[in-house]
Amino acid sequence: MSYSQSHLLGIEPLSPTDITAILDLADQYVDLNRRDIKHSDALAGLTQINMFFENSTRTQASFELAGKRLGADVMSMAMQASSIKKGETLIDTALTLNAMHPDLLVVRHPHSGAVDLLAQKVNCAVLNAGDGRHEHPTQALLDALTIRRAKGRLHRLSIAICGDIAHSRVARSNILLLGKMENRVRLVGPPTLMPSQIGQFGVEVYEDMREGLRDVDVVMMLRLQRERMDGGFIPSEREYYHRYGLDAEKLSYAKEDAIVMHPGPMNRGVEIDGEIADDINRSVIQEQVEMGVAVRMAAMDLLARNLRAKPAEVMA
């Protein structure tokens, strides 16, 4: 089980082999997490620092739990009250942390490229927990694991990603990953919520929700990211739900066994009907949360293996 990267900064640098290695190991951690005793010593003796410059309930809790279950010393920093607020630059913060000799650094930041910059200044493995509109690689990986377990494969599926594509790092990472694994990806949403460079993504684009969902295997809904919107992207939430909110009637255009996904947090009655979100026969939203812990455990485990292999390489 090999992973060729020193960091996990995005899906873009990953090969299909890297992706498969993470998912295969994550499958093993799903089994571990369902046992009475959920602990491993894969990260024993290592230090994990979580730096979240943006609030996140699911991602931060998931990374903390993943590190603790693997035996790491886990420290989460309250970046809202950090030295950054006192005028310290991101690079100075990175150098300060580097002097503490962490092994794994988990970073979420509102600016695209900030995590990559940090990775260039520290000597440890860095995991991107979401940077601006750029990428959210572990979310795409947990989505991929959820799809693979539900469908039995992660190739040659038809997958619709619906809603606020323009502001979504989740959409970008999923487009990259699903494309690498030979899936047919459709983007569904209003033109105002589509990226300007949409032609470069190698996807099909639909403005009509029903046509976009026709005969798909997976329906992935996205949250309206109002905090990233600067202007009137939609006429109203009521009108948006009427045209792009997932309800039973629109879902009927997908395959009968199509699964419904959402990265959370959900705006019920805006991008998805509550009954659809809670339908245990179609919705895998809770499974996504479960897969998130396993995927983050797998990613940190593989990065730790590479860290531990480095001294041997130097000695050789």
N, C-alpha and C positions, 0 to 999 in steps of 0.2 A: 504494500500500500504506500505509494509514493506521492509526495506533493512537492512540486519543484520550486515554490516561491518562498522568499524570506518573510514576506508580509502577506496580509490580505487587504489590499487597498481598493480593489474593485474586481468586477467579473472580467473586464476587458483583457487583463494579462493572463487569465487562466486558460489552460487547454482543456478539452473534454476529459482528458485523463485526470487532471487536477480536480475537476468538478466531481467526477465519479469517485475519486479517492475520498473526498470529503463526505459525499453522500453514503458511501459504503460503510465508512466508520461511524457516521451518524446513526445508521440503522442499528449498529451494535449498542450505541448509547441510548437509543429509544428503549431497547430491552432492559438495559441497566436501570434506567429511570423508572421503570415499571415494577422494579423489585422492592422488597421491604427495605433492604440496605442499598442505598443508591451511590455509594462512594467508590472512587477509584484513586490510585496514587499517581496517575499520569503526570500531574503537575506538582507533585510533592517536592518541596524545597524551592519552588519558583514563586516569584512575586508578580501579581497582576494588578495594574493600576487602571481604574476606569476614570476617564475624563469626559464628562458630558457637558458641553457648552450649550446644549439645547436640552430641554426637558424631554424625558421619555420614560414612560412607566414600563412598557413591555420589554423594550430592548435592554435597558439598564438592568432590570430585575433578572432578565434571562442571562445576561453575561455574568452577573454576580453569582447567580445560582450555579451556572456552568463551571465557573472557576472554583467555587467551594466544593462542588461534587468531585472535582478532579484533584483536590488536595492542595490547591494553591493558597498562598497568603494574598487575600484580596483586599484592596483599598479603593474606595470610591471617593473621588474628590468633588466637593461642591464648587463647581467652577463659577457659579453665579456670585460667589463671595470670594473668589480667588484674587491673586495678584494681578490678573488680567484687568480686573475692574479698577485696579489702582494705577494702571498705565503700563504694566509690563507687557512686552511683546510676546507673541506666540512662540517665537524662537527662543527667547530668554526662559520662558516657562519650560520649553522642551529641554534646554540645557540643564536647568535646575533639576528636573525629573531624572534626566540621564545620569546625573551625579549620584542619584539614589540607587542606581543599578537595578532597575526593574527588568523583568524578563519579557513581560507581555504588557503592551499599552493598548487599551481600547479607547477609541476617540470618536465622539460625535460632535460635529461642528457645523454652524450655519453657513459657512463659506465653502464653496467648491474648491477643492485643491488643498485645503488647510491640512488635511490628514496626511496627504502625500508630502507636504513640506515638513511636517513633524517627523515623518519616517526617515527623511534625509538627515536629520539632526540627532537621532538617537541610535544607540547600539543594540536595541532590543527589537523584538517582533511587534509590529503595529497592526492592529485590526481596525478597519473602518466601520464604525457603527452608524454611518450616514453623514455625508458632507454636502451641504447645500442642495442644489438640484443635480448633483453629479452622480453619486452611486450610493447604494445600500446593499453591499454584496451578501451579507448573511441573511437578509430578508429574501433575496432571490434564491439563495441556496435552500432555505427552509421551505419556500414555496415549491421548489423543484422536488425536494424530498416528499412533501405532501402529495404532489401530483404523482410521483413515481409509485408511492405506496398505494394510492387510490386506484391508479390506472394500470399498474403492473409494468409500466415502461415510461421513459422520458424522451421518446423520439417519435416523429411522425404523428404528432397530435395536432389538433387545431385548437388554438387558444386565443380567446378574446380578452384583451386588457381594456377596460372601459372606464371613462370618466376624465379626471384631471391629469392628462398625460404630461402636459407642458411643465407643470411644477413638481413632478414626481420623480424622485431618485429611485424609488421602488420600480417604477415602470421602466426606467432606463436599464437598471440592472437585470430585470426580468427579460427585456427584449434581447439583451446581449446573451444571457445564459440560454434562453430557449432557442435562439438562433443557432448558437454553437452546437446544441444538441439536436439539430435538424427538425425543428417543429415549425409549423405554419402559424405565424403570429398575426393577429388582427388588432388594430387599434380602433376603438369606437368612442366617439365623443364629438362635441361641437367644435367647429374650426377654431374658436377662440381659445380652446384648451388643448390644442395640438402644437407641438414644437415647430418652430419655423423651418428647421432642417429635416422635416419628416421624410423627405425623399431619400435621405441617406441611410435610413434605418432598415431597409430591406423588409418592410412589412406592408400589409394591406391596410388601407384606411377607410373607415366607414363613418358617415355622419348619421346614418339611420341605424338606430339600435337593433331593430328587429332583423334587418339584413345582416348586420354585423354578427349577430348571435346565431344565425342560421347554421345548424348542423355542427356546432363547435363541441369539443370534448370538455373544455374548461372555460368557465366564466370568472374572470378576475376583476373585481370591482375595486376602485380607488377612491380615497377620501378627497373631497373638495378641500384643497389646501388654501384656505382664505388668508392665512398668515403670510403666504408668499404672493398673494395677488395684489396688484397695485392698479386698481381700476375695475370697471364693470365687465367681468368676463362672462357672467350669466345674468339673464334678466331678473330672475328671482329663484329662490330655492324651490318654490312650488312648481314653477315652470320647468326647472331642471329635473325634478323628480318625475314629472309627467313625461318628459322626453327621454331621459337617460337613467332614471332610477330603476333598479332591477326589481320587478314584481313577477308574479306568476305568469301573467300574460306574455311578457317579453321573454321570460325564461323558457316558455313553451317552444320557442323557435330553435333552441339548442337541442342537442341529442337528449334522449330520454334519461340517459345515465350521466349527463354532464354534471360536473361538480361545481360548486360555487365557493369562491375564495374572497377574502378581504384582509389586507394587512393590519387593519385596526389603527387607531380607534374608529369605530363606525359612527356615522351620522344616520341613524335609522329614520326612514321617511324622507331622506334626501338622496342618498346614493343607493340605498337598499331597503327593501321592505322588511320589517321585523320578522314576519313569519317565514320569509325565505332564509334570513340569517339564522333562524333557530331550527330549520327543517333538518333533522338528523339524517334524512335520506339523501339530501343534496348538498348541504353546507358542510364544509371541512374547516371552518374558521377556527374552531377550538383545537382541531388537530394541528393547524398551523402554529398555534401558541406552543403546543407540546413539542413539535418538531424544532422550534426555535432553540430550545435549551440543548437538544441533542446535536444540532448542527453547530452551535457555538462551542460545545464541548469538543466536537470532532476537529473544528478549525484550530482551536488552541492546542489540542493534543498534537496535531500534525506539525504546527509551527514549533512547538516545544521539542519535538523529535529532531527537527532541523537545527535548532539552537544547540541541543546537546551533541549533535554530530560535528559541529564546527571545530571544537578543540581537537578532536581526533584527526580532522582533515589538516589542521595546522601542524600537528605533530608529525603526520605522515609526510 
